[in-house]
Amino acid sequence: NQVMLFTAPADGGPKRPLAAPSYRAGLPTMISPDGQYLLFTSSRQSNDEIYLWSISEGYQIRLTHSPSQEFGFAFTPDGNGLLYDSNRGGERDIYLMRLDKTISREELMAAIGAN
């Protein structure tokens, strides 16, 4: 099942669809504290990985790169970090990834080791 996302004014008004990334229904998503980013999981690369989607700019970045499973996630209260649960060390543990969203997409991808 595919999921569609919409945005609507907090004080009412018409909703409008977002050009959202494709992911399976039932998987967790989370909006950043500033409302600019969406975290979601996708199994495009065989196992579930965590992605960051810029709602305003439309780009997506794969944040995790491991053969392990990443289970749950949350933004830090300031929105500049990501906490997630993974079994990458052999046992489930909590990891922290800092997110500097003020840099360009290319700089962010290089900082997290993405191609």
C-alpha positions as CSV (number, residue, x, y, z in Angstrom):
1,N,0.0,0.0,0.0
2,Q,1.2,3.5,-0.9
3,V,0.6,6.5,1.4
4,M,-0.2,10.0,0.4
5,L,0.6,13.0,2.6
6,F,-1.2,16.3,2.7
7,T,-0.7,19.6,4.3
8,A,-3.4,22.0,5.6
9,P,-3.4,25.3,7.4
10,A,-3.6,24.9,11.2
11,D,-6.5,27.3,11.3
12,G,-8.5,25.4,8.7
13,G,-8.7,25.6,4.9
14,P,-8.1,23.3,2.1
15,K,-5.6,20.5,2.2
16,R,-3.1,20.1,-0.5
17,P,-1.1,16.9,-1.4
18,L,2.6,16.9,-0.9
19,A,4.9,15.4,-3.5
20,A,5.9,12.9,-0.9
21,P,8.4,10.1,-1.2
22,S,7.1,6.6,-1.8
23,Y,7.0,4.3,1.2
24,R,4.8,1.5,2.5
25,A,1.8,2.1,4.6
26,G,2.3,1.2,8.3
27,L,5.9,2.3,8.5
28,P,6.6,5.2,10.9
29,T,7.0,8.8,9.8
30,M,7.9,11.9,11.8
31,I,7.7,15.6,11.0
32,S,10.6,17.7,12.3
33,P,9.9,20.2,15.1
34,D,10.2,23.1,12.6
35,G,7.8,21.3,10.2
36,Q,10.3,21.4,7.3
37,Y,11.4,17.7,7.2
38,L,9.9,14.3,7.3
39,L,11.7,11.2,8.5
40,F,10.6,7.9,7.0
41,T,11.8,4.4,6.4
42,S,12.0,2.6,3.1
43,S,13.2,-0.8,1.9
44,R,14.3,0.4,-1.5
45,Q,17.8,-1.0,-0.9
46,S,16.6,-4.4,0.5
47,N,16.3,-3.6,4.2
48,D,14.6,-0.7,6.0
49,E,16.7,2.4,6.1
50,I,15.9,5.8,7.4
51,Y,15.5,8.7,5.0
52,L,15.1,12.5,5.5
53,W,12.8,14.3,3.1
54,S,12.9,18.1,2.7
55,I,9.2,19.0,2.4
56,S,9.9,22.5,0.9
57,E,12.7,21.5,-1.4
58,G,11.5,18.0,-2.3
59,Y,14.9,16.2,-2.0
60,Q,15.4,12.9,-0.1
61,I,18.6,11.7,1.6
62,R,19.2,8.2,2.8
63,L,20.6,8.7,6.3
64,T,21.4,5.2,7.3
65,H,23.6,2.8,5.4
66,S,23.9,-0.6,7.0
67,P,22.8,-4.2,6.5
68,S,21.3,-4.0,9.9
69,Q,17.7,-3.1,10.8
70,E,16.9,0.4,11.9
71,F,13.7,0.1,14.0
72,G,12.4,3.4,15.3
73,F,13.5,7.0,15.2
74,A,12.8,10.5,16.6
75,F,14.1,14.0,16.0
76,T,15.9,15.5,19.0
77,P,13.8,18.4,20.5
78,D,15.9,21.0,18.7
79,G,15.4,19.2,15.4
80,N,19.2,19.0,14.7
81,G,19.6,15.4,15.6
82,L,18.1,12.0,15.0
83,L,17.8,9.2,17.6
84,Y,17.2,5.8,16.2
85,D,17.2,2.1,17.3
86,S,19.5,-0.3,15.4
87,N,21.0,-3.8,15.7
88,R,24.1,-2.8,13.8
89,G,26.4,-3.7,16.7
90,G,24.8,-7.2,17.1
91,E,22.4,-6.1,19.7
92,R,19.7,-3.4,19.7
93,D,21.0,0.0,20.8
94,I,20.1,3.7,20.5
95,Y,22.2,5.8,18.1
96,L,22.4,9.6,17.7
97,M,23.1,11.2,14.3
98,R,23.6,15.0,14.2
99,L,21.8,16.7,11.3
100,D,23.1,20.0,10.0
101,K,20.2,21.0,7.8
102,T,21.6,24.5,7.1
103,I,24.2,23.1,4.7
104,S,23.5,22.1,1.1
105,R,22.1,18.8,0.0
106,E,25.5,17.8,-1.4
107,E,27.4,18.8,1.7
108,L,24.9,16.9,3.9
109,M,25.3,13.8,1.7
110,A,29.1,14.0,1.9
111,A,28.9,14.5,5.7
112,I,26.9,11.3,6.2
113,G,29.0,9.3,3.7
114,A,26.3,9.0,1.0
115,N,27.2,8.7,-2.7
